[in-house]
């Protein structure tokens, strides 16, 4: 399987989602704490798909 480099915008979106997940787990922010696990999951899936699919 050949892995591809994700586009810059995809990488930034994944990074922002991961940072929101970390902030939601560490700090007591109502909205971020509620969805921290989902932010982390979406970030990981986005980065995996961007690495496996060309042009994402």
VEXVEXFI-149105 format. One record per residue: residue in three letters; y negated, z, x negated of N, C-alpha, C in turn. Coordinates in steps of 0.05 Angstrom, whole numbers, plus 5000, padded with zeros to 4 digits. Each point is the difference from the previous one (the first is absolute). Layout:
N
alaYZXYZXYZX/...
***
This chain:
56
unk502350004983497750005017497550004982/unk498249825006497649984984497850165014/unk498750184985497950165012497349864995/unk498250045019497449874998497850224998/unk497849924989497750184998498549995027/unk499450245011498549995026497149924995/unk498849895021497249934999498350254997/unk497649964990498250234994499450155026/unk499449865021499350145025502350165011/unk502449894997502450155009500450254984/unk499549984974500350234982498050225008/unk497549925005497950195007500650145027/unk501049855019500750115026502250214997/unk502149934984502250184994499050254986/unk498249974981498950234986498350185018/unk498449895017498450155019501750165019/unk502149875010501950145018501450234986/unk500849954975501350214985498150244995/unk497549944993498150214996499450165025/unk499949865023499750145025502350185006/unk502449914993502450175004499950254983/unk499249974975499850234982497850195010/unk497749895007497950175010500850155026/unk501549875017500950125024502050224995/unk501649984979502050204993498750244986/unk498049954984498850214983497850155015/unk498249865013497750125013500650035030/unk498650185013500450065028498149835017/unk500649755002498449825017501849925023/unk499050045025501749975023501249725003/unk498449804998501049725003501849924978/unk499250064975501749914977502550164999/unk500050265006502450164999502049915021/unk499149915022501849925022501549744992/unk498649824987501249744994500649954970/unk500150214984500449984971502649874994/unk502250075014502649884995500049715006/unk498749935022499949715008498349844980/unk497950114990498449864980501749954975/unk501550204992501749964976502249805005/unk501250005023502149825007499049715001/unk497749965013498949735003499149904972/unk498950174984499249924973502449914983/unk502250165001502449934985501249735010/unk500249975026501249755011498249764993/unk497450045002498249784993500349914971/unk500250194982500349944972502749874994/unk502150105013502649874997500149725010/unk498849955023500049735011498249824983/unk497850104990498249844984501449924974/unk501750174990501549944975502249805005/unk501350025023502349825006499249735011/unk497949995016499249755013497749874985/unk500149744997497949864985497649955019/unk497750054989497549955015499050225017/unk501150244996499150235017498350184984/
***
